Amino acid sequence: MGVDGIIWPGATKILAAAAAQARIPYIAGTLATAAIEHVAELAGPYAWFQLYGLPANDHAVTFDLIRRAGAAGVRVLAATLDAPVRSKRPRDLRNGLVVPFRPTAKTLFDMASSPAWLLALGKEGTPAFRNMERYVERPATLARTAGFVQSQIKGTFSWDAVKRMRDAWSGALIVKGVLHPADAGQAVAVGVDGILVSNHGGRQLDAAPAAIDVLPAIAASVGTRATLLFDSGIRSGLDVARAVALGARGTFAGRAFLLGLGALGERGAAYVAALLKEELETAMGQVGAPSLDALTRLTRRHRSAFDFT
């Protein structure tokens, strides 16, 4: 999740540490508020890295980020396909969520009325794009780094770029943002290890289908040729069980963890991880599934599932 530090200062580091404690993967974002090297120190073998495309100079920065992730010990690289252009988000604009951040009287009042958040801000400092700072003119001020992000990050990758990424990356490679069986097939053809079915949390294109509605068809198309993962809309352990029952081998949640941070501060990430685990175990018990594999054998109904035939 990008710019996560505005929800709670130090969010990236908190999430990385919570992932290590819970022994679950954490996909650190290109625009996270801690550098990938620091994330890898905290999350250890559970550190994954989400990569946006920076196509300038033949993807020079893109491939330097890949090099850095490998050197830091990251095991899985997630190339993001579901944000090909910058989208306009009226809710964010209305709430003043712009880059670079420009506080208004309302935001200053909100900050002043949240002393725990202010204390965390004093400890961690202003959220910044730590992965990007080494690529901008010195001193790497927030304004300069934000300008670089706005002008250089173009979002997605061509299949040729994914092929180059496959050649450059020795670890597991997944593509994030697949919503069609044909694209899933293309991803397998270029050598990816995993496919993350996602519509970017429903924040990119209002006309995009719900990710859960296309999951069964993609699962049927991919079979065992790649590991199928899922995100977008995971808010509970029951949601995890539903996605696994429909073909995912694992799920990711973003917003749920940020809500936990916003409500509980530093202990919010660990709380949400434990809550999702407890809810998943409860859901499995209720439907009589002793294992995740057993979830896939349940009789299930999904009336809104897409039929691509």
Secondary structure, DSSP 8 states (H G I E B T S, - for coil): -TTGGGTSTTHHHHHHHHHHHHT--EEE-TT-SS-HHHHHHHHGGGEEEEE-B--HHHHHHHHHHHHHHHHHT--EEEEE-S-SS----HHHHHTT--SS----HHHHHHHHT-HHHHHHHHHH-S---TTTGGGS-SS--HHHHHHHHHHH--B---HHHHHHHHHH--SEEEEEEE-SHHHHHHHHHTT-SEEEE--GGGTS-TTS--HHHHHHHHHHHHTTSSEEEE-SS--SHHHHHHHHHTT-SEE--SHHHHHHHHHHGGGHHHHHHHHHHHHHHHHHHHHT-SSHHHHTTS----TT-----
